[in-house]
Amino acid sequence: MASFVYVLGSADRKMGPKTYVGWTLDLERRLAKHNAGKGAKSTRGRSWVLLYAERYETQHEAMSREWHLKRDRALRKQLRAAAELCYTSC
């Protein structure tokens, strides 16, 4: 079964831009959970958009990639900047 690694973005004037990295079997369902306040504790109280996703054949591959993306500050900074532009001009 296919698994996905994803990066979510959220922009808030008071709290500033944030990114969140996770993995899932169903991207749409997972994003809906995050936006309903039923996702990870750190994502509650914000509106999230999908910034980036990768597809993997196994959960193990997705989980491994998630671990690496969580530590890739340069990529997350680029995605956060892109999210800010979208929130201000889209």
PyMOL commands that set and color helices and strands:
alter all, ss='L'
color gray80, all
select helices_A, chain A and resi 27-35+41-43+59-71+73-89
alter helices_A, ss='H'
color red, helices_A
select strands_A, chain A and resi 3-10+18-24+49-56
alter strands_A, ss='S'
color yellow, strands_A
deselect
rebuild
show_as cartoon
